[in-house]
Amino acid sequence: MSDFYDDTSEDLSINELARKLKQIEKGLRQNLSNLHEQLSVIESKSELLGRLTIFKKDMEMQASDLEADVKQLREDIKSIKELLGMNLKRQNI
């Protein structure tokens, strides 16, 4: 610490030191503001990801329900065709 006071070539006035400290403070405040902004973005992204996950699960459930409906309709069509085939055979007798 004594080197700071002994070095006259880099001797800074109190005003110069205050100015540099204010510049540093301003930079730190800007960094803090940027960090708050980035945290907000990250939080909104994680909230969006959570919503997308819920949406994906809902869509998967709907797709599964539709697949079951299609399967049931195919079985119904098969049964109707069998019934129609029996009726056609009876009419031909």
Salt bridges, closest charged atoms under 4 A:
GLU25 OE2 - ARG29 NH2 2.88
GLU47 OE2 - ARG51 NH2 2.78
